[in-house]
Amino acid sequence: MAIRTPVLARGSSQLQYYLTPDDMVKEDDITFTRGDYVMQGREKCIYEECRRVIAQKSAKDSSLHAGVHCNYIVDIAYAIIHNTHERFTVNMMNHGAISNFDVNAVVEIPAYIGSHGAETINVGEIPTFQKVLMEMQKAYEKKTVEVI
C-alpha cells in the first residue's frame, strides 16, 4: 500500500489553503487524519527499525535519526531542567504578547524557557496583512472545533 503524504506535510504554504481551498483538499480523505498519516508513515518505519535493532542486538547501521523537531524538544527540556532561560519559539496563549491580536488565542511567539516555565517576549503590534492571515487561521480552527 502506498502512503500518500498529505498536502500540508509536503511543506506547502498555509496561504494556499486560503487562496485555493478546493484544490488543496480535493484529494485528501477527511476521515484519514494527520495522526493517521504519521502512524502509517514515520511511526510504522520507526517501529519496524526498532524491531530490527532489537533482533540484531545492535543499532549499527540503523536508519533512525532524531530530526529537527526531536532536537528542539530535547533543547526545551534541557532549558527547563537546567533553568537556562534560552529563547525558543513556542505555542502559548497570547495574553497580549501580540498587542493587536486576540488575547485568548494560542499563538506561536518567542519566549524564554526555564524551570518556572515560559516567559513570553512581547512582540507588540503585527502588520495588518499578517494579522488578517492569523485571524483567518484562528477562525478556521474555531470552526473545526465547533464541527467536531
C-alpha positions as CSV (number, residue, x, y, z in Angstrom):
1,M,0.0,0.0,0.0
2,A,1.4,3.4,-1.0
3,I,1.2,6.0,1.7
4,R,0.2,9.4,0.3
5,T,1.7,12.4,2.1
6,P,-0.9,15.0,3.0
7,V,-0.7,18.3,1.2
8,L,0.1,20.1,4.4
9,A,3.0,17.8,5.2
10,R,4.7,18.5,1.9
11,G,5.8,21.9,3.1
12,S,3.2,23.8,1.2
13,S,2.3,27.3,2.3
14,Q,-0.7,27.7,4.6
15,L,-1.7,30.6,2.3
16,Q,-2.6,28.0,-0.4
17,Y,-5.4,26.8,1.8
18,Y,-6.9,30.3,1.8
19,L,-6.4,31.1,-1.8
20,T,-7.3,27.7,-3.4
21,P,-9.0,25.7,-0.7
22,D,-10.9,23.3,-3.1
23,D,-7.7,22.4,-4.9
24,M,-5.8,21.9,-1.7
25,V,-8.2,19.3,-0.2
26,K,-9.8,17.6,-3.2
27,E,-7.5,14.6,-2.9
28,D,-7.5,14.4,0.9
29,D,-9.7,11.9,2.8
30,I,-11.4,13.8,5.7
31,T,-11.6,10.5,7.7
32,F,-7.9,10.0,7.4
33,T,-6.3,12.4,9.9
34,R,-2.8,13.9,10.2
35,G,-2.3,11.4,13.0
36,D,-3.2,8.5,10.7
37,Y,-0.6,9.8,8.2
38,V,2.0,9.8,10.9
39,M,1.1,6.3,12.2
40,Q,1.1,4.7,8.8
41,G,4.3,6.6,7.7
42,R,7.0,7.6,10.1
43,E,5.7,5.7,13.1
44,K,5.5,2.5,11.2
45,C,9.0,2.9,9.9
46,I,10.4,3.7,13.3
47,Y,8.7,0.6,14.9
48,E,10.0,-1.6,12.1
49,E,13.5,-0.3,12.5
50,C,13.4,-0.7,16.3
51,R,12.3,-4.3,16.0
52,R,15.2,-4.9,13.6
53,V,17.7,-3.2,16.0
54,I,16.3,-5.3,18.9
55,A,16.6,-8.6,16.9
56,Q,20.2,-7.8,15.9
57,K,21.0,-6.5,19.4
58,S,22.8,-3.6,17.7
59,A,22.0,-0.2,16.4
60,K,24.9,-0.3,14.0
61,D,23.8,0.9,10.5
62,S,20.5,2.0,11.9
63,S,18.4,4.3,9.8
64,L,16.9,6.0,12.8
65,H,17.5,9.7,13.1
66,A,16.1,12.3,15.5
67,G,15.2,15.1,13.2
68,V,14.8,18.8,13.8
69,H,11.6,18.6,16.0
70,C,13.0,16.0,18.3
71,N,16.2,18.0,18.8
72,Y,14.1,21.1,19.5
73,I,12.1,19.2,22.2
74,V,15.2,18.0,23.8
75,D,16.7,21.5,23.8
76,I,13.5,22.8,25.5
77,A,13.5,20.0,28.1
78,Y,17.2,20.9,28.8
79,A,16.3,24.5,29.3
80,I,13.6,23.6,31.8
81,I,15.7,21.1,33.7
82,H,18.8,23.4,33.9
83,N,16.8,26.7,34.1
84,T,18.8,28.2,31.2
85,H,16.3,30.8,30.1
86,E,17.1,30.2,26.5
87,R,14.9,31.8,23.8
88,F,12.6,29.5,21.8
89,T,9.6,29.9,19.6
90,V,6.7,28.2,21.3
91,N,2.9,28.0,21.1
92,M,1.3,29.8,24.0
93,M,-1.7,31.9,25.0
94,N,-1.2,35.3,23.5
95,H,-2.1,37.2,26.8
96,G,-1.2,40.5,24.9
97,A,2.3,39.5,23.6
98,I,0.9,40.4,20.2
99,S,-0.8,43.6,21.3
100,N,-3.3,43.9,18.4
101,F,-4.4,40.2,18.4
102,D,-6.9,38.2,20.4
103,V,-5.5,37.8,24.0
104,N,-7.1,34.4,24.3
105,A,-5.7,32.9,21.1
106,V,-2.9,30.4,21.1
107,V,0.0,31.9,19.1
108,E,3.5,31.0,18.1
109,I,5.7,33.5,19.8
110,P,9.2,33.9,21.2
111,A,9.7,33.0,24.9
112,Y,12.5,32.4,27.4
113,I,12.2,28.9,28.8
114,G,13.4,28.0,32.3
115,S,12.4,25.8,35.2
116,H,9.5,28.1,36.0
117,G,8.0,27.7,32.5
118,A,7.9,30.1,29.6
119,E,8.3,33.9,29.8
120,T,6.8,35.4,26.7
121,I,8.6,38.1,24.8
122,N,6.2,40.9,23.8
123,V,6.1,41.3,20.1
124,G,3.9,44.4,20.0
125,E,1.7,45.1,17.0
126,I,1.9,43.0,14.0
127,P,1.3,44.3,10.4
128,T,-2.3,44.1,9.1
129,F,-1.5,41.5,6.4
130,Q,-0.1,39.0,8.9
131,K,-2.8,39.8,11.4
132,V,-5.5,39.1,8.9
133,L,-3.9,35.7,8.0
134,M,-3.7,34.8,11.6
135,E,-7.3,35.8,12.3
136,M,-8.4,33.6,9.3
137,Q,-6.4,30.7,10.7
138,K,-7.9,31.1,14.2
139,A,-11.4,31.4,12.7
140,Y,-10.7,28.1,10.8
141,E,-9.5,26.4,13.9
142,K,-12.6,27.6,15.9
143,K,-14.9,26.4,13.2
144,T,-13.2,23.0,13.1
145,V,-13.6,22.6,16.8
146,E,-17.3,23.5,16.5
147,V,-17.9,20.9,13.8
148,I,-16.2,18.2,15.8
